[in-house]
């Protein structure tokens, strides 16, 4: 745990991650044309290896400290919920801002296994939006209700965002893995209906056809260290964890460089506002990766 705010440091501060030193090493992080085509059709692509087992262990160790709400540096959280559900029988730990406090969670933002695919899917330079921790304990883990990420992000424009869900445990239906509604990224923007507790809350804002689609979700089973990328309008959620294993995850949210503020209020609690119409930039929204500095193909293929 660092005593200083790591948001002031853009680039690696630890030795958990490293940059490639050749074109071949950079290229191995690229998504294939088939993976990118799958993303465009379905709104997500999964099974992307982001972390080694050793890197997973480093993040797990750093995460353990965060479960104590009185830990040093806790004033840097943008949001912190020991249990966002409010029900002790259905615990959902959810927090934003871990990158400001510990080197592993900070440095993964610049990790090319994340930034290179993100640049391909965003089709341009990648800038950081915010991180999230979603953790469900064994036996009594709560749900993350069906939602679209951009419903919470309309304080930025245009919609040029991307989410990367990274498992710190093996994730499967028994411990509450991520679930998607394929093709829902082509739906209109939906109103916010809540993030924790009620999987049925979204019903009131869906058409009958959309509700029917919601009955056939795809469970995204991942090994620890693997990730899934999804579109900002993708409808997704996750059910309870009643298994004997925890389900811990880190979500990295990014947008294409050039995205503007759509609000005069603070984008996140505890940081200065970005005036409406101004470019989203500064120490809390750093540029993570510019593919024009590398010989990487980022344009979409049909």
Buried (B, 14 or more C-beta within 10 A) or exposed (E): EBEEBBBEBBEBBBEBBEEBEEEEEBBEBBBEEEBBBBBBEBBBBBEBEBBEEEBBBBBBEBBEBBEEEEBEBBEBBBBBBEBBBEEEEBBBBBBBBBBBBBBBBBBBBBBBBBBBBBBBBBEBBBBBBBBBBBBBBBBBBBBBBBBBBBBEBEBBBEBBBBBBBBBBBBBBBBBBBBBBBBBBBEBEEBEEBEBBBBBEBBEEBBEEEBBEBBEEBBBBBBBBBBBBBBBBBBBBBBBBBBBEBBBBBBBBBBBBBEBBBBBEEBBBEEBEEBEEEEBBBEEBBBEBBBBEEBEBBBEEEE
